[in-house]
């Protein structure tokens, strides 16, 4: 057993025996005691702040690292029951690794940052509703995990979560999952994203980030709920509903947008060599999937202009809307060498796919219904039926079954994450008479109380 002694604050610090591996379980009841315990932490230690509200007038600095199999855990004693107020917050020192910060309710005025050089840290099960403007949480450190948090309720400019990195690179392998992004109501035209992954001057840097299983509701602070401004990322299995914000590949190349469930939202992209596959996009208006405008052929490393989409594949999506369901913004530089294949595009009237004149796009295997196709396609009722979760799926006898054209091996799992068999079915859903079916994420699946 290892004991910690903190001069002058003994009443605020209760030491509990640790497990045989000498890790300590430390309960503190003041911020001064918390800082003292942070200064002495060793791998495997858990430091728990008792329930209550604490005003932070000075920064709580995390200087001590854990180990891969024995992180330092800094936690609220009970999730959501320790509230941080005041003008300051936690700070990770450069070089700190393997620290978990979890369970706090942040109602303070200072933004939280994981700096470049701090790696393999985790922000988990926290509730962020800060009193300040600017970007609430910024991740610059490699291999950071951001999971099961809630970011909620702001009307000011700035993003809930920014992933960036050092000035000449992107943070690597950041994993953002099972978070709840709720109610950003900034009324300006720009600068209120829920997640911003990079900046224009980072667009050429590969990040290899994965954003998955997050829920976005009322993401109205910007037309971009997820704004990607870096390269080589994966955005998959998220649910967006009741939001004006889209998934937007604003800058960068070679990203994958896969298996997302979008209601009243959509996908827009610029840049090269992206794959937009197996998404379910139901937008009661128009422009559910948008080929972004091209103000230049290929963006330079610091350009803020719109890059023309080159060699982007849009395949095996189910896209529901009114008219101009799949659309192109135009611009001087038209989409080039792109593919639109094996999608179900269902509207109500007008032209369903409206690409700018001069675009070079290969079309194959698409099924359109409910308006004028606008592209070479099979204009036939795909026979979609609504399931208990409100998703429109293939019915037995649908002409989409076993009708996929071409070879798109990267679409080999449908939006239920079931392996497609034989000739793939057109659209996001592979028909099975029985089997696992996915449902949109709800608040029970994400945030601090999620499994």
C-alpha positions in Angstrom: 0.0 0.0 0.0 1.2 3.5 -0.9 0.1 6.6 0.9 0.1 10.2 -0.3 0.5 13.0 2.3 -0.3 16.6 1.3 0.7 19.2 3.8 -1.9 21.6 5.2 -4.9 20.0 3.4 -5.2 16.7 5.2 -8.9 17.2 5.8 -9.5 17.5 2.1 -7.6 14.3 1.1 -8.6 10.8 2.0 -6.3 8.0 0.9 -7.7 4.6 0.0 -5.5 1.5 -0.3 -4.7 0.6 -3.9 -4.7 -2.8 -5.5 -1.6 -5.1 -5.2 0.1 -3.5 -8.2 0.6 -0.4 -5.9 -1.8 1.8 -7.9 -3.5 4.3 -5.5 -7.2 5.2 -5.3 -7.3 8.8 -4.1 -10.4 10.7 -3.2 -10.1 14.5 -2.9 -12.6 17.1 -1.8 -11.0 20.4 -3.0 -9.2 21.6 -6.1 -6.0 22.3 -4.1 -6.0 18.7 -3.0 -6.7 17.6 -6.5 -3.7 19.5 -7.8 -1.5 18.1 -5.1 -2.6 14.6 -6.1 -2.0 15.3 -9.8 1.5 16.4 -9.0 2.3 13.0 -7.4 0.3 10.7 -9.6 1.9 7.4 -10.8 0.8 5.0 -13.5 -2.4 3.2 -12.5 -3.5 5.8 -10.0 -7.1 7.0 -9.9 -7.8 10.5 -8.5 -11.5 11.1 -7.8 -13.0 14.5 -7.1 -15.9 14.3 -4.7 -19.4 15.4 -5.8 -19.9 19.1 -5.7 -19.3 22.4 -7.5 -15.8 23.8 -7.6 -14.7 27.2 -8.8 -11.3 27.0 -10.6 -9.4 30.3 -10.2 -6.1 28.7 -11.3 -5.2 26.1 -13.9 -5.3 22.4 -12.9 -2.2 21.1 -14.5 -1.7 17.5 -15.4 2.0 16.8 -15.4 2.4 13.1 -14.7 1.9 10.4 -17.2 0.4 7.0 -16.9 1.3 3.9 -18.9 -0.4 2.1 -21.7 -1.9 -0.6 -19.5 -2.0 1.6 -16.4 -3.3 5.2 -17.2 -3.6 7.9 -14.7 -7.3 8.4 -14.3 -8.6 11.8 -13.2 -12.3 11.5 -12.6 -15.4 12.8 -11.0 -16.3 10.5 -8.2 -19.7 10.0 -9.8 -20.1 10.9 -13.5 -21.6 14.3 -13.9 -21.6 15.1 -10.2 -18.4 17.2 -10.0 -18.9 20.5 -11.7 -16.0 22.8 -12.6 -16.9 26.5 -12.7 -14.8 29.7 -12.6 -12.3 31.1 -15.1 -9.9 28.2 -15.4 -9.8 24.4 -16.3 -7.5 21.5 -16.6 -4.4 21.7 -18.8 -2.3 18.8 -20.1 1.4 19.5 -20.0 3.3 18.9 -23.2 4.6 15.3 -23.2 2.0 14.0 -20.9 0.6 10.6 -22.0 -1.9 7.9 -21.0 -4.1 10.1 -18.9 -7.9 9.8 -18.7 -10.0 12.8 -17.8 -13.5 11.7 -17.2 -16.9 12.4 -15.7 -16.7 16.1 -15.1 -19.4 18.7 -15.8 -17.6 21.8 -17.3 -19.5 25.0 -16.7 -16.4 27.3 -16.6 -15.0 29.9 -18.9 -11.8 28.4 -20.1 -11.3 26.2 -23.2 -9.7 22.7 -22.8 -6.8 21.7 -24.9 -4.7 18.6 -25.4 -1.4 20.0 -26.8 0.9 18.7 -29.5 3.4 16.4 -27.8 0.8 15.0 -25.4 -0.2 11.6 -26.8 -2.5 8.7 -26.0 -4.8 10.7 -23.7 -8.5 10.3 -23.3 -11.5 12.7 -22.7 -14.4 10.6 -21.7 -17.9 11.0 -20.2 -17.6 14.7 -19.7 -20.4 17.4 -20.1 -19.2 20.5 -21.9 -21.3 23.7 -21.7 -18.8 26.5 -21.3 -19.5 30.1 -20.6 -16.9 31.4 -23.1 -16.8 31.9 -26.8 -14.1 30.3 -29.0 -13.4 26.7 -29.5 -14.4 24.7 -26.4 -12.1 21.7 -26.8 -9.1 21.5 -29.1 -7.1 18.3 -29.7 -3.5 18.8 -31.0 -2.0 15.6 -29.5 -1.6 12.3 -31.4 -3.7 9.2 -30.5 -6.2 11.2 -28.4 -9.6 9.5 -27.8 -12.7 11.6 -27.3 -15.6 9.5 -26.3 -19.0 9.5 -24.6 -19.0 13.3 -24.0 -21.8 15.7 -24.5 -21.2 19.1 -26.1 -24.3 21.3 -25.8 -26.1 24.5 -25.8 -24.3 27.4 -27.3 -25.3 30.5 -29.3 -21.8 32.0 -29.9 -19.3 31.6 -32.8 -16.7 28.8 -32.3 -16.7 25.0 -32.5 -17.5 22.4 -29.9 -14.5 20.2 -30.8 -11.5 21.1 -33.0 -8.9 18.6 -34.0 -5.7 20.3 -35.3 -2.1 19.6 -34.4 1.2 21.3 -34.7 1.7 24.1 -37.2 3.2 21.8 -39.8 1.1 18.6 -39.3 -2.2 17.2 -38.1 -2.7 15.3 -34.9 -2.5 11.7 -35.8 -5.1 8.9 -35.3 -7.6 10.9 -33.2 -10.6 8.8 -32.4 -13.9 10.6 -31.8 -16.8 8.3 -30.9 -20.1 8.0 -29.1 -20.4 11.7 -28.3 -23.5 13.8 -28.3 -23.4 17.1 -30.0 -26.5 19.1 -29.3 -28.0 22.5 -29.9 -25.6 24.9 -31.4 -27.7 27.9 -32.4 -25.1 30.4 -33.6 -27.0 32.6 -36.0 -24.0 33.7 -38.2 -23.2 32.3 -41.6 -19.9 30.6 -40.6 -17.8 29.4 -37.7 -20.2 27.3 -35.7 -19.3 23.8 -36.5 -19.8 20.9 -34.1 -16.5 19.2 -35.2 -13.8 20.9 -37.2 -11.1 18.5 -38.3 -8.2 20.6 -39.5 -8.0 24.1 -41.0 -7.4 25.3 -44.6 -3.7 25.5 -44.1 -3.6 21.9 -42.8 -5.6 20.5 -45.8 -2.6 18.6 -47.3 -1.6 16.9 -44.1 -2.9 13.4 -43.4 -4.6 13.0 -40.1 -6.0 9.4 -40.2 -8.7 10.4 -37.8 -11.8 8.3 -37.2 -15.1 10.0 -36.4 -17.8 7.4 -35.7 -21.0 6.6 -33.8 -21.6 10.2 -32.8 -25.1 11.8 -32.6 -25.8 15.3 -33.8 -29.1 17.1 -33.1 -29.8 20.7 -33.7 -26.4 21.3 -35.2 -27.5 24.7 -36.6 -24.5 26.8 -35.8 -23.0 26.3 -39.3 -23.9 24.6 -42.6 -21.1 22.2 -41.7 -21.8 20.0 -38.7 -18.6 18.0 -39.4 -16.1 20.1 -41.3 -13.1 18.2 -42.6 -10.1 20.3 -43.6 -7.4 17.6 -43.7 -6.7 14.4 -45.6 -7.1 10.7 -45.1 -9.9 10.6 -42.6 -12.9 8.3 -42.0 -16.3 9.6 -41.0 -18.7 6.7 -40.5 -21.8 5.4 -38.7 -22.8 8.8 -37.3 -26.4 10.0 -37.0 -27.4 13.6 -37.8 -31.0 14.7 -37.4 -32.9 18.0 -37.2 -29.8 20.0 -38.3 -28.8 22.4 -41.0 -25.2 21.2 -40.7 -23.9 18.6 -43.2 -21.0 16.3 -43.3 -18.6 18.4 -45.4 -15.2 17.5 -46.8 -14.3 21.1 -47.2 -10.5 20.7 -47.9 -8.2 17.7 -48.2 -8.1 14.4 -50.1 -8.7 10.7 -49.8 -11.3 10.6 -47.0 -14.1 8.1 -46.6 -17.7 9.0 -45.6 -19.4 5.7 -44.9 -22.6 4.3 -43.4 -23.9 7.5 -41.9 -27.6 8.0 -41.2 -28.7 11.6 -42.0 -32.1 13.1 -41.5 -32.7 16.6 -42.8 -29.0 16.8 -43.3 -26.6 15.8 -46.1 -23.1 15.4 -47.5 -21.0 17.9 -49.5 -17.5 17.4 -50.7 -14.5 19.1 -52.3 -11.1 17.7 -53.1 -9.8 14.5 -54.6 -10.2 10.7 -54.3 -12.9 10.5 -51.7 -15.3 7.6 -51.3 -18.9 8.3 -50.3 -20.4 4.9 -49.7 -23.3 3.1 -48.0 -24.9 6.3 -46.5 -28.6 6.8 -45.9 -29.5 10.4 -46.6 -33.1 11.5 -46.1 -33.5 15.2 -46.7 -37.1 16.4 -47.2 -35.7 19.3 -49.3 -33.2 19.1 -52.0 -29.4 18.8 -52.2 -28.9 15.7 -50.1 -25.5 14.8 -51.7 -23.6 17.8 -53.2 -20.6 17.9 -55.4 -19.1 21.1 -54.1 -18.2 24.0 -56.3 -14.7 24.4 -57.9 -13.0 27.7 -57.7 -9.7 26.1 -58.6 -8.6 22.8 -60.0 -6.5 21.7 -57.0 -6.0 23.7 -53.9 -2.6 24.7 -52.7 -1.6 23.9 -49.2 -2.8 27.2 -47.8 -5.6 28.0 -50.2 -9.1 28.8 -48.8 -10.8 28.5 -52.1 -13.1 25.6 -53.1 -11.2 22.7 -54.6 -12.9 20.9 -57.6 -14.0 17.3 -56.8 -11.7 15.0 -58.7 -12.0 11.2 -58.8 -14.7 11.1 -56.1 -16.8 8.0 -56.0 -20.4 8.2 -54.7 -21.7 4.6 -54.6 -24.3 2.4 -52.9 -26.1 5.2 -51.1 -29.8 5.5 -50.5 -30.7 9.2 -51.1 -34.2 10.5 -50.5 -35.4 14.1 -51.1 -37.6 16.2 -53.3 -35.7 17.4 -56.4 -32.0 18.0 -57.1 -31.4 15.2 -54.7 -27.8 14.7 -55.9 -26.6 18.1 -57.0 -23.5 20.0 -58.1 -22.6 23.5 -57.0 -20.9 24.4 -60.3 -18.1 26.9 -60.3 -15.5 27.5 -62.9 -13.9 24.1 -62.4 -16.4 21.2 -62.8 -16.3 17.8 -61.1 -13.7 15.7 -63.0 -13.4 11.9 -63.4 -15.9 11.2 -60.7 -18.3 8.2 -60.3 -21.9 8.0 -59.3 -22.8 4.3 -59.1 -25.4 1.9 -57.7 -27.3 4.6 -55.7 -31.0 4.7 -55.0 -32.2 8.3 -55.7 -35.8 8.9 -54.8 -37.5 12.2 -55.0 -41.0 13.7 -55.5 -40.7 15.9 -58.6 -38.4 17.7 -61.0 -34.9 16.5 -62.0 -33.4 14.3 -59.4 -29.7 14.5 -60.3 -28.5 17.9 -61.5 -24.8 18.0 -62.3 -23.1 21.1 -63.8 -22.7 21.1 -67.5 -19.1 20.1 -68.3 -18.8 17.6 -65.4 -17.0 14.4 -66.3 -18.9 11.7 -64.3 -19.3 8.0 -64.9 -22.8 6.8 -64.1 -23.7 3.1 -63.7 -26.2 1.0 -61.9 -28.2 3.8 -60.4 -32.0 3.6 -59.7 -34.0 6.8 -59.8 -37.7 7.2 -59.0 -40.2 10.0 -58.3 -39.0 12.6 -60.9 -36.9 13.0 -64.0 -33.6 11.1 -63.6 -31.3 13.7 -65.1 -28.7 10.9 -65.6 -28.5 7.5 -67.3 -30.3 5.2 -64.8 -33.1 2.8 -64.4 -36.1 4.9 -63.6 -38.2 2.4 -61.7 -39.8 2.1 -58.3 -37.2 0.6 -55.9 -39.9 -0.7 -53.6 -38.7 0.7 -50.4 -40.6 -0.1 -47.2 -40.3 1.8 -43.9 -39.1 -0.2 -40.9 -39.8 0.3 -37.2 -36.9 2.8 -36.9 -38.2 4.9 -39.8 -35.6 3.8 -42.3 -36.7 2.9 -45.8 -35.3 -0.5 -46.8 -35.5 -2.8 -49.8 -38.6 -5.0 -49.9 -38.7 -8.5 -51.3 -38.9 -8.2 -55.1 -37.2 -4.9 -55.3 -35.5 -4.3 -58.6 -32.5 -3.1 -56.6 -31.7 -6.6 -55.4 -28.7 -8.2 -57.1 -28.6 -5.2 -59.5 -25.3 -3.6 -58.7 -23.0 -2.8 -61.6 -19.2 -2.6 -61.6 -16.7 -3.5 -58.9 -16.7 -1.5 -55.7 -15.1 -3.8 -53.1 -14.9 -1.0 -50.5 -18.7 -1.0 -50.3 -18.8 -4.6 -49.3 -20.7 -3.9 -46.0 -24.1 -2.3 -46.2 -25.3 0.4 -43.8 -26.3 -2.4 -41.3 -22.6 -3.4 -41.4 -23.7 -6.7 -42.9 -21.5 -8.3 -45.6 -23.0 -8.0 -49.0 -23.2 -11.2 -50.9 -23.1 -12.2 -54.6 -23.9 -9.2 -56.8 -24.4 -6.3 -54.5 -27.9 -4.8 -54.1 -28.3 -1.2 -55.2 -28.5 1.4 -52.4 -27.3 1.4 -48.8 -29.2 -1.6 -47.8 -28.4 -5.2 -48.7 -31.6 -7.2 -48.6 -31.8 -10.0 -46.2 -35.1 -11.8 -45.3 -33.9 -11.7 -41.7 -30.8 -10.5 -40.0 -29.3 -7.7 -37.9 -30.8 -4.2 -38.7 -29.3 -1.0 -37.6 -31.2 1.8 -36.0 -30.4 5.5 -35.8 -28.4 6.5 -32.7 -30.4 8.0 -29.8 -29.2 9.8 -26.6 -29.2 6.4 -24.8 -26.3 5.3 -27.1 -24.0 8.3 -26.7 -22.8 10.8 -24.1 -21.7 10.3 -20.5 -24.3 7.6 -19.6 -23.7 5.5 -22.7 -22.6 1.9 -22.4 
